[in-house]
Amino acid sequence: SLLCLIFVLELGLRLSVFRWRFFVKSGWQWNLFDCFVVGMQVFEQIMTSGFAGSSQFVNNFSVARIMRLLRLVRVLRVARVLQGISELRILVVSILSSMRALVWTMILLTLIIYTLGMYLTQLVADHVIINPDSPVNDELREHFGSMSKTMFVMFQSVTGGADWGMFCEPLMNEVSPWVAMVFAVYIAFTVLAMLNVVTGVFVESVLKSQATDRDMVMVNNARE
């Protein structure tokens, strides 16, 4: 209640100073956002006061859900902080601007994993059929028994989820040393080549977003 009162007073003082210009001056989007958040918080206080101690409120799950949603609206005020702290704003903008590169990176990695995973799964399946009494068949089935298992193992291998040597050793000892060589080439290409290139793309995206954010701040300051 105290915080709600403070927010209402702060918004009222700003409205009294800027009057109608409050909704048309630079940064009017944030002003509308403040009005929405404060309005929802006032509505929450009214609802809480109106239904306080009422058994109908306790038994009415729809009203309770609305109250929980209204409390979540308070968290939206954290977004207001982004306008005042340039480092935090640049960090968030940089992460959002790199989402496109991240999506294409995941698509490329998925294609590589799927292609090689299909090859490894088929080789392991043929080995298990030809050598049904092999002592490592259970281990091979556990890691490469299906397409989903193989793709998960390959994803773990390049992201540090597991040591790729433990997956490569049974392939080298039981299936073929050449299969282990293929797996090692996949690790080397993905970790040393593709991920380094992707890191460079992300860094370039962050630098561009920082330059864009700096230009926007200068334009807004010039308008003010």
C-alpha positions as CSV (number, residue, x, y, z in Angstrom):
1,S,0.0,0.0,0.0
2,L,2.8,2.4,0.8
3,L,4.6,1.7,-2.4
4,C,1.4,2.1,-4.3
5,L,0.8,5.5,-2.7
6,I,4.4,6.6,-3.6
7,F,3.9,5.6,-7.2
8,V,0.6,7.4,-7.4
9,L,2.0,10.6,-5.9
10,E,5.0,10.4,-8.3
11,L,2.8,9.9,-11.3
12,G,0.5,12.7,-10.1
13,L,3.4,15.2,-9.7
14,R,4.6,14.4,-13.2
15,L,1.2,14.9,-14.6
16,S,0.8,18.2,-12.8
17,V,4.1,19.5,-14.1
18,F,3.9,18.4,-17.8
19,R,0.0,18.3,-18.1
20,W,-1.0,17.2,-21.6
21,R,2.6,17.2,-22.8
22,F,3.2,14.2,-20.6
23,F,1.6,12.1,-23.3
24,V,3.3,13.6,-26.3
25,K,6.8,14.6,-25.2
26,S,9.9,12.4,-25.7
27,G,9.5,9.1,-24.0
28,W,5.7,9.2,-24.0
29,Q,5.7,5.4,-24.4
30,W,7.3,5.0,-21.0
31,N,4.8,7.5,-19.6
32,L,1.9,5.4,-20.9
33,F,3.6,2.3,-19.5
34,D,3.8,4.0,-16.0
35,C,0.2,4.9,-16.2
36,F,-0.8,1.4,-17.0
37,V,1.3,-0.2,-14.2
38,V,0.2,2.3,-11.6
39,G,-3.4,1.9,-12.7
40,M,-3.2,-1.8,-12.3
41,Q,-1.7,-1.5,-8.9
42,V,-4.4,0.9,-7.8
43,F,-7.0,-1.5,-9.1
44,E,-5.4,-4.3,-7.1
45,Q,-5.5,-2.3,-3.9
46,I,-9.2,-1.6,-4.5
47,M,-10.0,-5.2,-5.2
48,T,-8.0,-6.3,-2.1
49,S,-9.8,-3.8,0.1
50,G,-13.2,-4.6,-1.3
51,F,-12.9,-8.4,-0.8
52,A,-10.8,-8.4,2.3
53,G,-12.1,-10.9,4.8
54,S,-14.9,-12.0,2.5
55,S,-15.5,-15.7,2.2
56,Q,-16.7,-15.2,-1.4
57,F,-13.2,-14.0,-2.3
58,V,-11.6,-17.1,-0.8
59,N,-13.9,-19.4,-2.6
60,N,-13.9,-17.5,-5.9
61,F,-10.9,-18.9,-7.8
62,S,-11.4,-16.5,-10.8
63,V,-11.0,-13.5,-8.6
64,A,-8.0,-15.0,-6.9
65,R,-6.4,-15.7,-10.3
66,I,-7.0,-12.0,-11.3
67,M,-5.4,-10.9,-8.1
68,R,-2.3,-13.0,-8.7
69,L,-2.0,-11.6,-12.3
70,L,-2.3,-8.1,-10.9
71,R,0.5,-8.7,-8.5
72,L,2.7,-9.9,-11.4
73,V,2.1,-6.5,-13.1
74,R,4.3,-5.0,-10.4
75,V,7.3,-6.8,-11.9
76,L,6.8,-4.9,-15.1
77,R,8.1,-1.8,-13.3
78,V,11.6,-3.4,-13.5
79,A,11.5,-2.7,-17.2
80,R,11.4,1.0,-16.3
81,V,14.8,0.7,-14.8
82,L,16.3,-0.1,-18.2
83,Q,15.7,3.5,-19.3
84,G,17.9,5.0,-16.6
85,I,20.8,2.5,-16.4
86,S,22.6,2.5,-19.7
87,E,24.8,-0.5,-19.0
88,L,21.7,-2.7,-18.2
89,R,19.8,-1.4,-21.2
90,I,22.7,-2.1,-23.5
91,L,23.1,-5.6,-22.1
92,V,19.4,-6.4,-22.6
93,V,19.3,-4.9,-26.1
94,S,22.5,-6.8,-27.0
95,I,20.9,-10.1,-25.9
96,L,17.7,-9.4,-27.8
97,S,19.6,-8.3,-31.0
98,S,21.6,-11.6,-31.0
99,M,18.5,-13.8,-30.9
100,R,18.3,-14.0,-34.7
101,A,21.9,-15.2,-34.9
102,L,21.2,-17.7,-32.1
103,V,18.2,-19.1,-33.9
104,W,20.3,-19.7,-37.1
105,T,23.1,-21.1,-35.1
106,M,20.8,-23.7,-33.5
107,I,19.4,-24.6,-36.9
108,L,22.8,-25.1,-38.3
109,L,24.0,-27.2,-35.3
110,T,20.8,-29.2,-35.5
111,L,21.4,-30.0,-39.2
112,I,25.0,-31.1,-38.5
113,I,23.9,-33.2,-35.5
114,Y,21.0,-34.8,-37.4
115,T,23.1,-35.7,-40.4
116,L,26.0,-37.3,-38.5
117,G,23.6,-38.8,-35.9
118,M,21.7,-40.7,-38.6
119,Y,25.0,-42.1,-39.8
120,L,26.2,-43.2,-36.3
121,T,22.8,-44.6,-35.3
122,Q,22.7,-46.8,-38.4
123,L,26.3,-48.0,-37.9
124,V,25.6,-48.9,-34.3
125,A,22.4,-50.7,-35.2
126,D,24.2,-52.8,-37.8
127,H,26.9,-53.6,-35.4
128,V,24.4,-54.8,-32.7
129,I,22.6,-57.0,-35.3
130,I,25.9,-58.5,-36.6
131,N,27.4,-59.0,-33.1
132,P,24.5,-59.8,-30.8
133,D,26.8,-61.2,-28.1
134,S,29.2,-58.2,-27.8
135,P,29.7,-57.1,-24.2
136,V,29.3,-53.4,-25.0
137,N,26.0,-53.6,-26.8
138,D,24.1,-52.3,-23.8
139,E,26.4,-49.3,-23.6
140,L,26.1,-48.7,-27.4
141,R,22.3,-48.9,-27.2
142,E,22.3,-46.6,-24.2
143,H,24.1,-43.8,-26.1
144,F,23.3,-44.6,-29.8
145,G,20.3,-46.9,-29.6
146,S,17.9,-44.4,-31.3
147,M,18.1,-41.2,-33.3
148,S,17.1,-39.0,-30.3
149,K,19.7,-40.6,-28.0
150,T,22.4,-40.1,-30.6
151,M,21.5,-36.5,-31.2
152,F,21.4,-35.8,-27.4
153,V,24.8,-37.4,-27.0
154,M,26.3,-35.3,-29.8
155,F,24.8,-32.1,-28.3
156,Q,26.2,-33.0,-24.9
157,S,29.6,-33.6,-26.5
158,V,29.9,-30.1,-27.9
159,T,28.3,-28.1,-25.1
160,G,30.2,-29.6,-22.2
161,G,27.4,-31.7,-20.9
162,A,29.5,-34.8,-20.9
163,D,33.0,-35.9,-21.9
164,W,33.0,-36.9,-25.6
165,G,35.7,-39.4,-25.0
166,M,33.4,-41.7,-23.1
167,F,31.1,-41.9,-26.1
168,C,34.0,-42.2,-28.6
169,E,35.8,-45.1,-26.9
170,P,33.2,-47.8,-27.4
171,L,32.8,-46.7,-31.1
172,M,36.6,-47.0,-31.6
173,N,37.0,-50.3,-29.8
174,E,33.9,-52.2,-31.0
175,V,32.5,-50.6,-34.2
176,S,35.5,-49.1,-36.1
177,P,38.4,-46.8,-35.5
178,W,37.2,-44.8,-38.5
179,V,33.9,-44.1,-36.8
180,A,35.7,-42.6,-33.9
181,M,37.7,-40.5,-36.3
182,V,34.5,-39.2,-37.8
183,F,33.2,-38.4,-34.3
184,A,36.5,-36.6,-33.5
185,V,36.4,-34.5,-36.7
186,Y,32.8,-33.5,-35.8
187,I,34.0,-32.3,-32.3
188,A,36.9,-30.4,-33.8
189,F,34.9,-28.7,-36.5
190,T,32.0,-27.8,-34.2
191,V,34.1,-26.6,-31.2
192,L,37.1,-25.0,-33.0
193,A,35.5,-23.7,-36.1
194,M,31.7,-23.2,-36.0
195,L,31.4,-22.0,-32.4
196,N,34.3,-19.6,-32.8
197,V,32.6,-18.1,-35.9
198,V,29.3,-17.9,-34.1
199,T,31.1,-16.1,-31.2
200,G,32.4,-13.6,-33.6
201,V,28.9,-13.0,-35.1
202,F,27.5,-12.5,-31.6
203,V,30.3,-10.0,-30.8
204,E,29.6,-8.1,-34.0
205,S,25.9,-8.0,-33.2
206,V,26.6,-6.7,-29.7
207,L,28.8,-3.9,-31.1
208,K,26.2,-2.9,-33.6
209,S,23.5,-2.8,-31.0
210,Q,25.7,-0.7,-28.7
211,A,26.3,1.8,-31.5
212,T,22.6,1.9,-32.4
213,D,21.7,2.4,-28.7
214,R,24.2,5.2,-28.4
215,D,22.9,7.0,-31.4
216,M,19.3,6.7,-30.1
217,V,20.3,8.2,-26.8
218,M,22.0,11.1,-28.5
219,V,19.0,11.7,-30.7
220,N,16.7,11.7,-27.6
221,N,18.9,14.0,-25.7
222,A,19.1,16.4,-28.6
223,R,15.3,16.4,-28.9
224,E,15.0,17.2,-25.2
